[in-house]
């Protein structure tokens, strides 16, 4: 079990005055069976009221409006998250388990194409490479797909944008965690495996550079429920992952989404800080 203090700060500078800035923020970690959340807090400058609701995917969403004229916007989210150790290793799952009508009724939306996950000819061609190795069961296939995406796509920050498609990724063979996640989702859905996008943060204590937001996948496995896979870091150390939002793809869970009236955005900086939280029992 790991107890972590996490903060995510977004700072936006505009080229001039803006007003009527309305934003949705998905930066509050999920409270579920794998992690517990303490003291979640959203701070906004210029100061304004922040309202909370839960979206259709069970994510906590903060909403606010800044009506006063301003040149900068700062959004900071903080929380203490206790992450349980990784669950037991996965037992084999037979392919015919995914044919159950009840499963499709429960998680059918994660079997379909979505705005950023399409089953194009390029995906089909890449999937043929994955399938060529064969698979005795779905778990074995998933681990192979996870490694194949990692080995086939060069991790290169700045090579894609949040709007890049899976086809563009497969053409360039360069991208970041969001792109690799979308490709892995497409592979899963093509094989009839329900899979969803996870946004969050990855605690890497050995890093010398600042932490970053991260994206990975959850797959619904009969007999196991939702289990995590990360094509950027195959077979991940899950007690270092903080889950913030889930959805069909990135378009359902952007950390900050909004609109405003006024000058163009001049600069945007995002900072993620994660470290061990003090144990309250030792205070």
Protein Blocks (a to p, Z undefined) as FASTA:
>chain_A
ZZdddddddddddfbdcehiacdddfbccddfkbccehiacdddddddddddddfkopac
dddddfbgcfbdcddddddddddddddddddddfklmmpmklmmmmmmmmpccfklccdf
klmmmmmmmmmnopabfklmmmmmmmmmmmmpccdehkacfkbcfklmmmnopacfklmm
mmmmmmmmmnopacdddddddddfkbmbdcddddddddddehklpadddfklghiafklp
ccfbdcfblmlmgfbacddeddddfbdcddddddddddfklZZ
